[in-house]
């Protein structure tokens, strides 16, 4: 209904039919020629009705989400397409773990929904790789963060809790020695595991790079934490990323290794801290300006530099602060040779202009809340007037508004308006109970509360949210209150009837 059907949509449909399963993409950058991956499994004590795989092609974009409802209450199958080895997140309910996949993987994953990390097991392809990765997560190294390293910075780089405790020592030589010993132990453990349980070459290389990255991240964070020109210039050779020990030009690395992002952020913080006199206030709008100018002036020319500048621009656009002037944007575009980063900034700007009256409403394809195997698409409402409301079982205003809307819905349903209620909620049973008790009329759909495509598409950050969409699939009003709903709906009916 809301956007023109494309060949891409058709390819997705054919892909789903080929696997005979209900499956939705929140976002996809792959094609049907990309190698297939099949993940299936069984969940003991499920806490949600879906399982998801999530990854970021770029941290400045929304995640790519591969999601499937549970079949028979506790089993799942996720067909996916990957064009390169990746670290992804397996998500069930509010819990998640990192897993590793390579193209053409067939793997079975079983776990207890209440204790995902503690109970997860693997069989099929990539077993040794994932056993090692899960062991590292169970140890907590590099996965439990005590605090943000640079609290005033736009780039929150990370160090694990143990390393942050070591940072309390203001003796650089002592800290550096401890970090070297910590990461030497990790390298030794990786090699010993590989000797007993062969790791794939791609995975082992990824882990070896991560060990190098974390050494640099911890050192950069240490210098940024402790500050002072004398401290920041300590051990320049060991910290000189320009020397080639770490590649700031590896744009492909960011797409499959999340650690690379923390390295870039840590380096950006280090550059700013080294060249900035005084403190940075996180609430000061000029902080972004300071970061942009100092990184632009002092960071070596590289893809990583342009990534950090584009990140600052995207944050500025998304926050609608617009403190980075047109002059700085022109500076970025003039000096940026990387089309992918320019497209990210343009995409952020274009998205900021979406959801205004007269623009196409985003499409969706969601499960009926009372029958998860039945999907309803926005295309089903082509040529009709649609009133879309977003709600959840924990939103008091949503529930109160449903009561107020009850008589209004009956009146306008007779005038040809379709009411679509989309629950952004993980508690399906609570939603079903409210629908039954309140007699919520209309087409009731459900989407995962977090990282749902429809949530991002409609920019739902607070509930409730209401949208009125005309028969041409165009938005006629934005998120709003109930105060003007009746007048808007009456006007919509008049326009649909040809009344000017």
KEDRENZA-621318 format. One record per residue: residue in one letter; x, y, z of N, C-alpha, C in turn. Coordinates in steps of 0.05 Angstrom, whole numbers, plus 5000, padded with zeros to 4 digits. Atoms other than C-alpha are relative to their C-alpha. Example, Ala and Ser with C-alpha at 12.3 -4.5 7.8 and 13.67 -1.06 7.14 Angstrom:
! residues 2
A501849765000524649105156501850245000 S498449764999527349795143498550225014 
! end
This chain:
! residues 500
X501649765000500050005000501750255000 X498849744994505050515023502450064982 X497949955019510750424974499749834976 X500350155025511450174903501349735004 X498850264998512749434900502349984981 X497550015015519749284876500949724994 X498950265005523548704846501349885025 X498850104975527148664913497949875018 X502150124984520548534948499349734989 X500650255013519147984898502149795007 X497950194994525847664910499849895028 X500450094972524547644985497849805001 X502250184999517847324973500849724989 X499250265011520846784929501949865019 X498250124980526246674981498649875022 X501650114978521146565035498649754991 X501450235010517146084993501949764997 X498150225004523445684978500549865026 X499450134975524445545051497449935016 X502650084989516945455067500050075030 X500149924972517345855131499250305002 X500749714996514746515159502650135009 X497449874994520646995160499850284990 X500049725009521547745157502750125003 X497549844999527448205143499350275010 X500349734991527948845182501550194981 X498449845019533249085134501949804987 X498250195013537448715082501650144979 X498249895020543448885040501049784982 X499050235015544348195009498249954976 X501550085024541947894943499649705000 X500650285001539247224924502449834990 X497650145008546147044896502049965023 X498350024977549247104965499749725013 X500250264988550946434999498049985023 X502150044981545546145043501249925027 X499450094973545846035118497449915012 X502450114987540845605156500749965030 X499850034971540245665232497449895010 X502550114988535245225268500649915028 X499550084973534245005339497449975016 X502250044981529844865399500750165026 X499749844976528745315459498549875023 X501350084975527345045529499250255015 X501049774985523145525569500150264984 X500049755015522046045515498850235015 X501049764986520946755541498850204980 X501049835021518847065474498949824978 X501150165022515346845411501650024974 X498349985024520947025363502949955008 X497050014998528446905352501150184978 X498949815019532747415317503049974997 X497249955004539547485286500350294993 X499749715004542148195287503050074995 X497349905004548248535258499950274986 X499849735011550549215234502049994977 X498149965021553649335166501750255006 X498649764991555450005196498650105025 X501349924975554150255267498450264998 X501549755004551350905239497249944989 X502550075011545550525208498449835019 X501650194984539750125237501149724995 X499050275004541549385247498549854978 X501350205017540148855196498849795018 X501450184982534948415230498849774985 X501350245011533147705211498549875023 X501850074978527247475252498049794991 X502050205007522646875254498449935025 X501650094977516946665300500649715007 X499750274992517446035340497849834988 X501950195011514145425309499449795021 X500750194980510344965355500750095028 X499549894973511945415413502950015008 X497350004990519345265419502249944979 X497950055021522945115352500150234980 X499649785019525645595300501849914978 X498250025022528945615233500450274987 X499449745011532446235206501649964975 X498450005024534446235133501150284995 X498749745004539346795118501949994977 X498049995021544347025067502350185010 X497749854992551347255085502149994978 X498049985021556647495036502850005011 X497350014987562447465087499749895028 X500250084972564147175155499250235018 X500949784983560847575210499749915029 X501050024972559947655285497250125000 X502749914998552447705297499049975028 X501350044974547847745357497649824996 X502450174999542847185370498450115023 X501749864981537047505407497549845006 X502650124992531347185446499150155025 X500949834977527247635492501950235004 X498149784994531848125526502949905002 X497450114998537847665524501249964972 X498750045026543047615469502849905005 X497250095000549747285454501150054972 X498649985026554847375399500549734989 X499350255014555546815349501550074975 X498449965024559946715288498949834978 X501050145023557446525220501750054975 X498749975025560746405153498049934978 X501850075022557346355084499849694998 X500650285004554145675070500149845026 X500250134974553445515145497449865003 X502350144991548544995169500549935029 X499450044972548044995245497549985016 X502250024981543444785301500950125026 X499449864974543145215364497749945019 X502050064980539444985426500750155026 X499449864975538745365492497550035017 X502249944982534445525552499550304998 X500749725004530746175541500650175024 X499649854976531746385613503050035007 X497149994995539346255612501449964973 X499050035027541546375541503049954999 X497150025001549046485550501049755015 X499150224983549645945604499549734988 X500850265009546245385565500249954970 X500150035029547245505491502049794991 X498350215011550044915451499750014969 X499849995029551944825378500549724988 X499250245016552144265326499850084971 X499949935028553544265252502550154993 X497649855009558244765219500850215021 X499049784984562545275256499849955030 X500450064971561844905323502450105016 X497749934984568945005348500350315002 X499849715000568945745328498150115021 X502049894982562545865368500449925029 X499450094973564645455428502150195012 X497949814990570845895434498850275006 X501249734997566746535425498350015025 X501750014977561746325478501649985026 X498350024976567246135527501150275008 X499049734995570146835520497850175013 X502249844989563247135534499349925028 X500550104972562246695595502050115019 X497949894983568846945622499550305006 X500649714996566247655614502050194989 X497949825010572647925583499050154975 X500749825023571248515537497050014995 X502949995005563748415545498450135023 X501449874978562048705613501550265005 X498849744999563449455615499250145025 X500649874975563949815680498950284996 X500949725004562950515652500950084972 X499149895025563750935590502750135005 X497249924996571051095581500350305000 X499949715002570351825560497250115002 X502849944996563852075589499050244985 X500949755013563852745554500149984970 X499550025028565252475485497749894985 X502050135017560652315427500649714995 X499250285005564651675418500649865026 X499650154975563851215477501549744995 X498450255004569550725469499849845026 X500450194978569950125515502549865009 X498150194989574549745561498549845021 X501550174981572449155604500750095029 X499849924972571749215680502749955012 X497450064989578348885696502150204991 X498049805010582249355651499550275011 X500649744988578649965678501150015028 X498850004973580949755748503050044997 X497249965004588049715721500750294993 X499649735008587250415693500250195023 X499849834977586850685763502950065007 X497149954996594450625765500850224980 X499149785017597351275738502949974992 X497250065008604050935724499949874973 X500450125027604150825649501549744995 X498550255005609650305649498749765013 X501350224986605949885699497549914985 X502550065014599349935661500749854974 X499350125026602649765594500949715004 X499150274995606049155624497749815006 X502450164994599448905652498449944976 X501650045025595849005586501449794982 X498650195017601248635548499849725011 X500350264988600948055597497249894996 X502850095003593348025594499449904971 X500550085027593247995518501849784990 X498350245006599147515513498649755010 X501550234989594947045557497749934981 X502350065018589047125509501049874974 X498950125024593446975449500849715005 X499250274993596246365484497649825002 X502450164997589246115502498749944973 X501150045027586946215430501649784985 X498350205014592845805403499649725012 X500450264987591845245455497349894992 X502750095008584445205438500149894971 X499850085028586145175364501549744996 X498650255002591044605375498249765006 X501850224992585644185408497549984983 X502649985015579544425369500450194977 X499249835023581344685300497950214994 X501749775007578545375287500350064970 X499849935029577045615216502050224997 X498049795004582446055186498950285002 X501249734998577746645179499450085028 X500749944973575446605251502550055017 X497649974985582446515279501350274994 X498849745007584947125240498450225012 X501749804987578947525266500750035029 X499449984971580647355338502850115004 X497349894997588047505328500050314996 X500249715004586248195301498750135024 X501449894976581548305360502050035023 X498049984978587348165408501750254996 X498549765006591348705373498450255004 X501849774996585449175372499650075029 X500549954972584049095445502450125014 X497649884988591249245463500150304994 X500049715007590849905425497750155013 X502349874988583850065451500550065030 X499449964972585949965524502050225004 X497949794997592150395515498950284994 X501149745007588450955480498050095021 X501949924979582950945532501450085026 X498449934976588150955588501150294997 X499049735003591351575559497850215001 X502249815000584651915547498950035028 X501149984973582451745618501850175018 X498249874981588651995653500950274991 X499649735011589852595607502850115006 X497449874996595453095611501849964976 X498350025024600253245554502349805005 X497850184994605852855589499149714997 X501150275001601452245596499249924972 X500950055027598552305526502349954981 X497750045018605452315495501849765009 X498450224990607951715534500049774980 X499750225018610451125494498950054972 X501149935027609051455426500349784980 X499750215020611850865387497949785003 X501850224996607450345419497150084995 X502749915004601350785411499650134972 X500249875025602751045341498649824980 X501550175019597150735300500850064971 X499249935027599851105240502349824990 X497750175008605850625241499249754985 X500950235015601550085212499249765017 X500750234982600449635273497049964999 X502850025004593049785263499250164975 X500649885025589949955196497450175003 X502349824999585350565197498550024974 X501249995027583650455124498349754994 X501450265005580249775132497050045002 X502949954999573149965113498449755001 X501550264999571149235104500049885028 X499950124974573249065174497650075017 X502349914984567649475205497549844995 X502450145007562449065169499749735013 X500350264987564048415204501449975026 X498650024974568048575266499350245017 X500949774984564649015319502350135015 X497849884985571249115356501450234986 X498649805015573949535300498750285005 X501449754994568650065316501250125025 X499049904975571250125387502850114997 X497449905005578250215361499950284987 X500349745013576150785316499150215020 X501049814980572251115372502150075020 X497949944980578051045421502150184988 X497949835012582851355371498950284997 X501249735002578051935358500150155027 X499949884974577552065433502950085008 X497249954994585152025440501050254986 X499149775016586352535384498850255013 X501349764989581353025415501250075027 X499049954973583952935486502950114999 X497249915002591153035463500250294991 X499749745011589753685427498050215012 X501949814988584153995469500950085028 X499349894974585554445528497450055015 X502449974984580254415583498249764999 X501850224998574353975597497850024978 X502250015019568753755550497449935014 X502650044987561653815574498149854981 X501750165018557153265545497450144992 X502549855006551153745548500550254983 X499449765015554754295511499949934970 X500350065028552654315438502650054984 X497449955014559654565420501949775001 X498350244998562653895440500449874973 X499950135026560953605372501750164981 X498449825017564054215338503049965006 X497250044992570454125378501149744989 X499150265010570853385360500550014970 X499850005030569653515286502550154992 X497749845009574954065281502649875007 X497550124992580353705321500649744985 X499650245015579353035286500850074971 X499449925027579353385219502850114997 X497449875001585753765235502349805006 X497750154989589953245272500049704994 X500050285005587752545253501149944972 X498850065027591752225195497849944980 X501950055021588152195129499549704997 X500650295001584551525126497049974998 X502950075000577851185118498950045028 X500949984973577451165194499450295008 X500549724994578051915199497350094988 X502549915013572452025149497649865013 X502150134986568251505186499250155025 X500649854975568851895251498650274994 X501249745008567152555216497149954991 X502750065009561052225183498349935024 X501550074976559051945251499050255015 X500749754986559052645281497850144984 X502149885016554852905223497349865003 X502450164998549852335228498750055028 X501149954973549152435304498750285001 X501149735000548053175292497350024986 X502550005016542653045240497849865016 X502050164985539052515282499050145025 X500849864976539052945344498650264994 X501249755009536553535303501150255014 X498749774987541453985340501150194979 X498949845023544754215274502150205009 X497849824991550754505311502349994981 X497950015020555454265256499050164975 X500949815020554754835206500349894972 X499750075028554054785131502950004991 X497249995007561354975127501449745006 X498750254993563454345163498949774983 X501050205018558853925121501350024972 X498649965025561954225059502849895002 X497250104995568854065088500049704998 X500250295001566753345097499749904971 X500550095028564053265026502350064982 X497749935017569953624995502349815003 X497650164994575153185028499449705002 X500750284997571352525030500049864974 X500050165025573252034975498549745001 X501350254995569051475004497050024996 X502849975007562251414971498249885021 X501750144981559550935024499550195024 X500449824977560651455080498350244992 X501749785010557652015038497149924999 X502750105002551551585026498749975028 X501150024973550751465101499050275010 X500949734991550452215115497650094984 X502349925016545652325057497549845009 X502250164991541351745081498850115027 X500949894974541052045152498450254995 X501449755006538952715123497349934987 X502550075013533652395078498049885019 X501750114980530951995136498850215018 X501049794982530352625177497750154987 X502149865014525752895123497549824995 X502250195003521252275124497850065021 X502249984981514552215159498950285002 X501349745001512052895138497549974982 X502450025016505053005109500650014970 X499650005028504752835036502149814990 X497950205007510452325037498949725003 X501050274998509451575028500449895028 X499750134974508151195092501649754998 X498350255001513150635108498249754999 X501450255001510949935091500649825024 X499450194978510549355140498849734992 X501050275003509348605142500249865027 X500050084972507248365212498149785005 X501750224991504147775247497450105013 X502449954984496947785271500549915028 X499350064972497247795346498649745010 X501350254991492247215353500649774982 X499250225018495446805297502750074988 X497349915009502946885290500849894973 X499350115026503146455228498750154977 X501349845020498746955191501150285000 X498849735002502047585165498250194985 X501549795013498748235145501950204989 X498249815013502248695096498550264995 X501249745007501149435085498950004972 X501050025028500049245012497149915000 X502750104998493548925035497950225000 X501849784996490549615045500150204978 X499849825023491949914977497350124993 X502549875008486650434959498150055022 X501749964977483850475029501150225019 X499149814979484050995085500749845024 X498950164978488150735143500750185024 X499249874975488850965215501849805016 X498150184986495050645248500650115027 X499349924973496150655322502149805011 X497950164988502350405359499650005030 X500750024972501450155430501649785013 X498950234986503949675484498349955025 X501650084977500849315543500850165025 X499149854977504949745592499650304997 X500449715005502850415562497250085010 X502549924988497450715606498450184982 X501449815018495851275557498849854976 X501150165023495050765501497449865008 X502450144991489950365541497750195004 X502249804996486050985562499050104973 X500949905026485951225490498349794984 X501750215013483250555465497250025010 X502749984989477350655512498650244987 X501249765013476151355483499449964971 X500250035029476951115412497849794992 X501850235006471950535418497650094983 X502349915015465850915395500850134974 X499049865024469851325345500749794978 X499250205019472450695312497649884986 X502450115012465550405301498850194980 X501149805018463151055270501650024974 X498449955024468951135222500649744984 X499750255015469550395205497749984979 X502250005018462650485173500550194976 X499449815021465551055132502449914983 X498050125017470950605103502950035010 X497349974990476950745148500849735014 X499050254988481150135167501850085024 X498449944976483950145238502049775004 X497950204996490649785246501550075026 X498749964974493349705317502549835001 X497550144999500749515322501250015028 X498950024973503249275389503049974999 X497050034998510649405401500549895028 X500150134974510948905457501149724998 X499050284998514448265478498149825014 X501950164985508648045522497449974984 X502350045017503747765472497549935016 X502350084984499247455526498650245013 X501149764987498348125561498550174979 X501349855022496548455494497349864993 X502550155007491447905478497950045021 X501949964978488347985546498750274999 X501149735002487548735537498150034976 X501749995024484648655467497349885006 X502550134993479548175495498450165020 X501449864978477848575558498950274991 X500849735008477449255524498449994974 X501450025025474348995460501350184979 X498549835019479749325417499449914972 X500950075027476849335347502350064980 X498149955021480749335282501849764995 X498150215006486548925255502350035020 X498049994978491148755313502549844992 X497450115008498448625295502050035023 X498049984979504648525337502850004987 X497249995009512048695327501750005025 X498250004977518048585373500450285010 X499749734988518949165421502550134992 X497449885005526349265407500949934971 X498750045026529849345339498049904979 X501950085021523449245299500150204978 X499949825023523549525229497850205001 X502249815001516749835236500350225021 X499449804980518950195299501950214990 X498149815011524850505264498750154977 X501149875024520950645200498150235008 X501849804991515651035238501150185022 X498649844980520651335287498450015026 X501550024976516751085347501949985024 X498349994977520751295408498450035026 X501849984977514851435454497249914991 X502750105006507951125458498050175016 X500950125025502551195438500950174976 X499449865025503651395365497749964980 X502350035018498151535313500850124973 X499649915027498451605238497549964983 X502350025019493051745186501150004972 X498950055026494451495116497850004979 X502249985020490351665054500149764980 X500450235018488151194998502349984980 X497650015018494551364958502549925016 X497750094984498951125015501750235010 X498549774991501051825035499150085029 X500649914973501452085107498550264998 X501549754999496352615123500450145027 X499449884974498552725195502149845014 X497950134986504152565242499049885026 X500750094974504352245310498750225016 X501349794987499552615353498149905022 X501850074979494352635408497249944988 X502750075009487052425405498350254996 X501749765001484653145410499050074972 X500849925027484553255336499449774981 X500350245016483552545312497350004985 X502750015013476052605298499950194977 X500049815022476953235257501649914977 X498350095022482652935217498749774985 X501350225014478752305202497650104984 X502349895015472552695181501050134974 X498949875024476853115134501049804980 X498950205018480152495106497749864985 X502350125014473352185091498950194979 X500949805020471252835056501750004975 X498150005023477552845013499749754984 X500350255015476652114995497450004984 X502649995014469452274974500050224978 X499849795021471852844929499250275009 X500749744990469953414975502650165004 X497649844998475053974969499950175025 
! end
